[in-house]
Structure formats: structure tokens, C-alpha cells
Amino acid sequence: MKKWIKWVSAALLVAIIFVYGFCFTVREGNYAIVSRFGDVRKVCTEAGLYLKLPSPFEKVLTFDARSQYMDSGYTETLTNDKKNIILQTYVIWHVSDPLKFYTSVGDTQNAAVYLNDLTSNVKNGVMGSYELSSLVSTDLENIKINEITAEMKQQIAEKALKDYGIAVEEVRIKRIALPEDNLQSVLDQMIADREKQVTKLLSEGRRDAAKITSEADAKAAEIVANGQTEAAKINAETEKKIAEIYGEAYDANAELFIYLKKLIALENSVSADTVIIMNAEDSAFDILASDQ
């Protein structure tokens, strides 16, 4: 019984030594590289259990494969219009090629240094193609921050992947600051931009006002013309109707019609203070000498 226990204990000891000496585990979210006296023997990108020779023959180096955050700090650079600005950016990245990352960078701490230098160089190059108004302006059409960060990301990503085995996920401007000697020029530029916007709004207002006035005048002229046409039409119809009534009255009793017309003409021609000297036989007044 004791002999059996010894054999089991020995087997367990051998198993433990084998597991710890000849096996290693890669966890989810990690990469591993097995090196033998400095030479890379195996690259493990999947989680699981792997075999290796015991130390010191082979060593296992692990790298975090998850996304990493790097703050580039404050970098002073020069714009195309010769204005100094201070940019703070951040980079989101992860290890894409473990072998290249290991041979060119070594570890995450060195990767941050390499990326920071690369980001600073790219920022200087990209901002040299843009004016200060692309970052700071009262006119939103001049702001090109998204365009600038996209260009920076493209250049950083291509270089980092090619040289370091690093995949850059995002590059963003975190903060924009201005040296003291540039504040006044920025304020002057903002005032100029605002005055330009005011001038534009006034011009658009005058244009719209002239357009509204012109349309209103045209509409008023149209309404007046339509009213005059309609009035003329009504007058014509009225005159026509009166003529028809007079015609019917004349046909019914011509002598009476003429007599009444003369009375109306006489009534419309005189008043209480009117003095008329004329022949009684004249038209419209012949009724004064008439026997009727």
C-alpha cells in the first residue's frame, strides 16, 4: 500500500514538473512568443495550452493583444501660415503582428515611445499643410479637424504596421492650445471671420428683402390689373344691361321715354340757385313750353 502511494506521488511529481517545465498557457486576449537562446521558435496567437522546452532552453514572452491607449502629450508644431500651436493627441492601438512587434519594438513600454515619436513627426508634417483656421475659427466651414485627424491616422497606421507590427485603430486630437504670442493673432482672425460672417448675412438679408419686395410689387400689380379688368368687365355688363333696359322702355312707349329723359336732364342741370337764359325750344327745356 505504501509502495503504491509512493508510485502515485512520484507520478504526480513528474506530471507537475512536466506541466510547469514543458507546457505553458496563452490566455484569451494575449499573444505569446517562444524563443530559444534569443531566436524565435514559435508564435502563438490563439488561446490554449502549448508545449516548450524548460527554461533556460526556451523562454515564453507574452504580449497583451487588447486595444491600448497612448496619450502623446503636448507637441508644439507650426501651421502652414506660420502659427505655432500646441496639440495633444491620443492613439488607440493593438499588436497586430507579434513577431514583428517583438523583433522591432520588444515590449509595450517601448511601443509607446516609438508611437509617440511617430505621432509627433506625422503631426508636424500634416499641420504644415493646413492653416490655423482649420483648427480654430468662428466659421464652421473652415474647421477641418476630422480631415486632419484622418490624414494623421492614415500616415501613422501605415508606418506603425509596416515597421512595428502595430495596428492603429484611432487617432484623435485631444486638446488644442496656443502659445501666448499667438493669442492676439487668433483673436484678430476670429474677429475678421465674424465680420466676414456679418457682412455675408447682411448681403443675404438685402438680397432676400429685394426679392420679397419685387415679388410683392409684382403680386400687387397683378391684383390691380385683375381688379381693373374685372371692373371694366362689370362696367361693360352694367352699361349693356342699362342699354337693354332703355331699349325695352323706349320700345314700350317712345314718347313717354323721351319725355322722362328730358325731365331727368332738366333736373340734373338746375338747382334752387340756378339761373339759365336760353330759348325755351332748346332740347331738354322744350318741355317748359310744352302743353303737356
Beta strands, then each sheet from edge to edge (+ up, - down):
strand 1: 23-26
strand 2: 30-36
strand 3: 39-44
strand 4: 48-51
strand 5: 58-64
strand 6: 68-78
strand 7: 84-95
strand 8: 166-177
sheet 1: 1+ 4-
sheet 2: 3+ 2- 5+
sheet 3: 6+ 7- 8+
end
